[in-house]
Amino acid sequence: MDKVMARLEGLVAHYEELQEMMADPEVINDTKRYMEISKEEADMREVVQAYRKYTADQKEISDNKDIISNESDTDLVEMAKEENSELEKEVEELEEKIKILMLPKDPNDDKDIIMEIRGAAGGDEASLFAGDLLRMYEKYAETQGWKVSVIDSEPTEVGGYKHVAIMITGDKVYSKLKYENGAHRVQRIPVTESQGRVHTSTATVAVMPEYEQVDIDLDPKDIRVDVYRSSGAGGQHINKTSSAVRMTHLPTGIVVAMQDQRSQQQNREKAMQILKSRVYDYYESQNRDQYDAERKSAVGTGDRSERIRTYNYPQNRVTDHRIGLTINKLDRVMNGELDEVINALVLYYQTQELEKMAEENA
């Protein structure tokens, strides 16, 4: 903890510099610079406040110890002891909070995401489960105040999806949904099963951060653009207007389809933004083999044996196999109540990072 506290002293000094800069008229008049400094100050605020409370508590504990050692008034001594008992508990809690706040942050945590859900093993039942997962994430996003837009989809005749891609925008979306990467397994009696037997099927989920400002120029000659009529509910406009856009980046084969926006121009702009993000991710991975390997590692092949989570309908049970968490609230989870699962995953990975930090400090 000593090394963490030493780092915090420097961090507090920098935080105070940022606050001074935010009051500087020259900075205030430079909107871009002011926004950058404001964001940095906001990111640091919670840990600085925790550290200031920690140091104030430590000083108060020290003052109370002086009273306990030197004061003859027994009532005053007893009061100081009681106060220290409470303060020492608070200091322990603040230490843990500060450790977590000082963990290296994933640079993508604040980003919006592109999520792809695909029916994998299990035929029609897998596609139906992909649709169920889509609705689960849509409902969870609603509870978080996030916005969901469908980018592309391939519905199946039974009412599910062979694949569906969505964009989720809001506050710290990636930080909460990045752990959803992988194969999701469902165990239930399909609606088409006449014998009442439980079947096992899977769907895969891929979560990618969206890069808002991607430093990459795409040659227009490398992009094929197709326009077509939007599908799905939407009235006469969707049925009669070729507003949907499909962009293909020929060198990489990456395809983005967008029909969520009202006009073809809006769909073009959104599709280009997403295409840049995906192509950027592709080149960041350096080559196609590495890209495919990382993607396969993230979502698996969809085989029934590869799973991060199992949704067991007969027993109303959800099990996350990575952390050994089992809860009998499947109905609530499928209704978007994912906080208990996601918070447990965040805590698990934070604990792993804290153990690494303790080893380094040792």
Rosetta blueprint (number, residue, H / E / L):
1 M L
2 D H
3 K H
4 V H
5 M H
6 A H
7 R H
8 L H
9 E H
10 G H
11 L H
12 V H
13 A H
14 H H
15 Y H
16 E H
17 E H
18 L H
19 Q H
20 E H
21 M H
22 M H
23 A L
24 D L
25 P H
26 E H
27 V H
28 I H
29 N L
30 D L
31 T H
32 K H
33 R H
34 Y H
35 M H
36 E H
37 I H
38 S H
39 K H
40 E H
41 E H
42 A H
43 D H
44 M H
45 R H
46 E H
47 V H
48 V H
49 Q H
50 A H
51 Y H
52 R H
53 K H
54 Y H
55 T H
56 A H
57 D H
58 Q H
59 K H
60 E H
61 I H
62 S H
63 D H
64 N H
65 K H
66 D H
67 I H
68 I H
69 S H
70 N H
71 E L
72 S L
73 D L
74 T H
75 D H
76 L H
77 V H
78 E H
79 M H
80 A H
81 K H
82 E H
83 E H
84 N H
85 S H
86 E H
87 L H
88 E H
89 K H
90 E H
91 V H
92 E H
93 E H
94 L H
95 E H
96 E H
97 K H
98 I H
99 K H
100 I H
101 L H
102 M L
103 L L
104 P L
105 K L
106 D L
107 P L
108 N L
109 D L
110 D L
111 K L
112 D L
113 I E
114 I E
115 M E
116 E E
117 I E
118 R E
119 G E
120 A L
121 A L
122 G L
123 G L
124 D H
125 E H
126 A H
127 S H
128 L H
129 F H
130 A H
131 G H
132 D H
133 L H
134 L H
135 R H
136 M H
137 Y H
138 E H
139 K H
140 Y H
141 A H
142 E H
143 T H
144 Q H
145 G L
146 W L
147 K E
148 V E
149 S E
150 V E
151 I E
152 D E
153 S E
154 E E
155 P E
156 T L
157 E L
158 V L
159 G L
160 G L
161 Y E
162 K E
163 H E
164 V E
165 A E
166 I E
167 M E
168 I E
169 T E
170 G L
171 D L
172 K L
173 V H
174 Y H
175 S H
176 K H
177 L H
178 K H
179 Y H
180 E H
181 N L
182 G E
183 A E
184 H E
185 R E
186 V E
187 Q E
188 R E
189 I L
190 P L
191 V L
192 T L
193 E L
194 S L
195 Q L
196 G L
197 R L
198 V L
199 H E
200 T E
201 S E
202 T E
203 A E
204 T E
205 V E
206 A E
207 V E
208 M E
209 P E
210 E L
211 Y L
212 E L
213 Q L
214 V L
215 D L
216 I L
217 D L
218 L L
219 D L
220 P H
221 K H
222 D H
223 I E
224 R E
225 V E
226 D E
227 V E
228 Y E
229 R L
230 S L
231 S L
232 G L
233 A L
234 G L
235 G H
236 Q H
237 H H
238 I H
239 N H
240 K H
241 T L
242 S L
243 S L
244 A E
245 V E
246 R E
247 M E
248 T E
249 H E
250 L L
251 P L
252 T L
253 G L
254 I E
255 V E
256 V E
257 A E
258 M E
259 Q L
260 D L
261 Q L
262 R L
263 S L
264 Q H
265 Q H
266 Q H
267 N H
268 R H
269 E H
270 K H
271 A H
272 M H
273 Q H
274 I H
275 L H
276 K H
277 S H
278 R H
279 V H
280 Y H
281 D H
282 Y H
283 Y H
284 E H
285 S L
286 Q L
287 N L
288 R H
289 D H
290 Q H
291 Y H
292 D H
293 A H
294 E H
295 R H
296 K H
297 S H
298 A H
299 V H
300 G L
301 T L
302 G L
303 D L
304 R L
305 S L
306 E L
307 R L
308 I L
309 R E
310 T E
311 Y E
312 N E
313 Y L
314 P L
315 Q L
316 N L
317 R E
318 V E
319 T E
320 D E
321 H L
322 R L
323 I L
324 G L
325 L E
326 T E
327 I E
328 N L
329 K L
330 L H
331 D H
332 R H
333 V H
334 M L
335 N L
336 G L
337 E L
338 L L
339 D H
340 E H
341 V H
342 I H
343 N H
344 A H
345 L H
346 V H
347 L H
348 Y H
349 Y H
350 Q H
351 T H
352 Q H
353 E H
354 L H
355 E H
356 K H
357 M H
358 A H
359 E H
360 E H
361 N H
362 A L
